[in-house]
Every structure is written in structure tokens, then in C-alpha cells.
Amino acid sequence: MKVIGIVGGPRREGNTARLVEEVLAGARENGNETHIFYLGDMEINPLQWDEDGYIYPDDDFTTIMPHLESMGSLILGTPIYYDHVSSRTKLFFDRLYYYSRSHGEEYYLKFPKGVKCVNIIAFGWNNSGAYDEVLDWMNERMTHYWRMEILGNLKSYGTGVNPTKENSELLIKARKIGRKI
């Protein structure tokens, strides 16, 4: 199975990236093919509009599209900035509109059925109960619009004093979730 990892933060070695990479490592241990995309290294632009409807920019999102159309699982990680997903992650969600019924049934059918999803958030606030509503929002988008099955969620909190790379319990949990894929 093809497993796609999306890192919505700007740092390849940041807290979010570390968790996405760990889930992918667990998926590889089960013989899955994995690919990772760092949105901070990509140019992904917002949708435009004209009298004929939405215009999809010709940008780096087009390199992700063939992988999305053939994936079996999606691992999506985002840092939390100002109480919600990063702007890069929000653009990723907006660009997934291409695969919605609103855009057209033929595009909706390009998105595979039965995709398993793991949503990941990381933030500096040392409050373990924070931002559950953001995970709920992410889960709802994935299940409602793209019919994904939520395999699990991961949350790395207090990353200013407890970076993800030093949180062995959380890294073990991430690897275990990846092995379930």
C-alpha cells in the first residue's frame, strides 16, 4: 500500500515532521511504500476564480496529485499557529477541493476509497488538552469530504520545553500507529 506523509510546517526537522516521519517508518516496517512531502519546500498557491469557476494553479500541488490518487493512507501533520492549522496545511485542504463532489463527480472519483488517515498536531503550549477541536475539525474534513477512515491522531504539546524528538513515549506511539497501516 502507498502511504503519503504531508508535513504542513516550515521545518524539515521540526516537531511535526518528526512525528509524520515516525508514523511512516512504522508503515515501512509493515512493507508499505511511503512518500513524504514537506509543504514548506513547495509552492502551493490558493485557488483562483473567474467567470468559468475555480482555477487550479499550476504549481507544486500537481506533483502530489498522482500520489493522492493512488494512496491507501494519508498521514497529515501540522503545527498549530494562532489556535489552528498552519496556513500551508489550510492551503493543502483547500486544494483537496479538486477532489470534492462540489467540483464534479469525475474529480471526486479520482480520490481513492477506503483511505486511512492519521492526523497530527504539534504546539508549544504545555496543555495536553489543548486543540482537541482542531483535531476534530481535521477528522471531520477527512471523513465527510473524502470518506477517509481515521486510524488515529497524535498530539505533541509543550514542544518548547519537550521537543518531539525527545518524547520517546510519543515516538513509540507514532511508530505503532504506522505499523497498523
C-alpha positions in Angstrom: 0.0 0.0 0.0 1.2 3.5 -0.7 1.3 5.8 2.4 1.6 9.5 1.9 3.0 11.9 4.5 2.3 15.6 4.4 4.2 17.9 6.7 2.4 21.3 7.0 5.2 23.0 8.9 8.1 25.0 7.6 10.8 22.9 9.3 12.0 19.6 7.9 13.5 18.7 11.3 10.7 20.2 13.4 8.3 18.6 15.8 5.6 18.0 13.2 8.0 16.5 10.7 9.4 14.1 13.3 6.0 12.6 14.1 5.0 12.2 10.4 8.3 10.6 9.7 7.9 8.2 12.6 4.5 7.1 11.5 5.9 6.5 8.0 8.7 4.5 9.5 6.2 2.2 11.2 4.3 1.9 7.9 7.5 0.9 6.1 8.2 -1.8 8.7 4.9 -3.4 7.5 6.1 -3.4 3.9 4.3 -0.3 2.8 5.6 2.1 0.2 6.0 5.6 1.7 6.4 9.1 0.3 6.7 12.4 2.2 6.0 15.9 1.1 7.2 19.0 3.0 4.8 21.8 2.2 7.4 24.3 3.4 9.6 23.4 0.4 6.8 23.6 -2.1 5.0 26.4 -3.8 1.3 25.7 -3.4 -1.0 28.6 -4.2 -4.6 29.3 -3.4 -7.4 28.6 -5.8 -8.4 31.5 -8.1 -11.8 32.2 -9.6 -13.1 33.6 -12.9 -16.5 33.5 -14.6 -16.0 29.9 -15.6 -15.4 28.7 -12.0 -12.3 27.8 -9.9 -8.9 28.0 -11.5 -6.3 25.5 -10.2 -2.8 26.9 -10.2 -0.1 25.1 -12.0 2.2 24.7 -9.0 3.8 22.0 -6.8 0.4 20.6 -5.8 0.4 18.8 -9.1 3.4 16.7 -8.0 1.3 15.5 -5.0 -1.8 14.7 -7.0 -0.8 11.4 -8.6 0.3 10.1 -5.1 -3.0 11.2 -3.6 -4.9 9.4 -6.4 -3.1 6.1 -5.7 -2.6 6.2 -1.9 -4.1 3.9 0.7 -3.2 6.0 3.7 -2.6 9.7 4.4 -0.5 11.0 7.3 -1.2 14.7 7.8 0.8 16.8 10.3 0.6 20.4 11.1 1.9 22.8 13.7 -0.7 24.9 15.5 -0.3 28.6 14.8 -2.8 31.0 16.4 -5.1 28.2 17.5 -5.5 26.4 14.2 -3.7 24.5 11.4 -0.8 26.3 9.7 -1.5 28.3 6.5 0.3 25.7 4.4 -1.9 22.9 5.8 -5.0 25.0 5.2 -3.9 25.5 1.6 -3.5 21.8 1.3 -7.1 21.3 2.5 -8.3 24.0 0.1 -6.5 22.3 -2.8 -8.1 19.0 -2.0 -11.3 20.7 -3.1 -10.3 19.4 -6.6 -11.4 16.0 -5.4 -14.8 17.1 -3.9 -18.2 16.4 -5.3 -18.7 20.2 -5.5 -16.0 20.3 -8.2 -17.6 17.4 -10.1 -18.2 13.7 -9.8 -15.4 12.8 -12.2 -12.9 14.5 -10.0 -14.4 13.1 -6.8 -14.0 9.6 -8.3 -10.2 10.1 -8.7 -9.8 10.1 -5.0 -9.4 6.6 -3.7 -12.0 5.0 -1.5 -11.1 3.4 1.9 -8.1 5.7 2.6 -6.9 5.5 6.2 -5.9 8.8 7.8 -3.7 9.8 10.8 -3.9 13.5 11.8 -1.0 15.0 13.8 -0.7 18.3 15.6 2.2 19.9 17.4 2.3 23.0 19.5 4.3 24.8 22.2 1.6 25.3 24.8 2.1 22.9 27.7 -1.5 21.9 27.9 -2.3 18.3 27.0 -6.0 19.0 26.5 -5.5 21.9 24.1 -6.6 21.9 20.5 -8.7 18.8 20.5 -11.2 20.9 18.5 -8.6 21.3 15.8 -8.1 17.5 15.6 -11.9 17.2 15.5 -12.0 19.7 12.6 -9.3 17.8 10.7 -11.0 14.5 11.3 -14.4 15.8 10.2 -13.0 17.2 6.9 -11.3 13.9 6.1 -14.3 11.7 6.9 -17.0 14.0 5.5 -15.5 15.2 2.2 -13.1 12.4 1.3 -14.6 9.4 3.1 -11.4 8.6 5.0 -11.2 6.3 8.0 -9.4 7.9 10.9 -6.8 5.4 12.1 -5.6 7.6 14.9 -4.5 11.1 16.0 -1.2 12.3 17.6 -0.6 15.4 19.6 2.7 16.7 20.6 2.3 19.5 23.2 4.7 21.6 25.2 7.3 21.3 22.4 9.1 24.4 23.5 10.3 22.6 26.6 9.7 19.0 25.5 10.6 18.7 21.8 9.0 15.8 20.0 12.4 14.2 19.2 12.9 13.8 23.0 9.5 12.4 23.7 10.2 8.7 23.4 6.7 7.6 24.6 5.1 9.7 21.8 7.5 8.5 19.2 6.8 4.8 20.1 3.1 5.6 19.9 3.6 7.1 16.4 5.6 4.1 15.2 2.8 1.7 16.5 0.2 3.7 14.6 2.3 3.4 11.5 2.5 -0.4 11.9 -1.3 -0.6 11.9 -1.4 0.6 8.4 
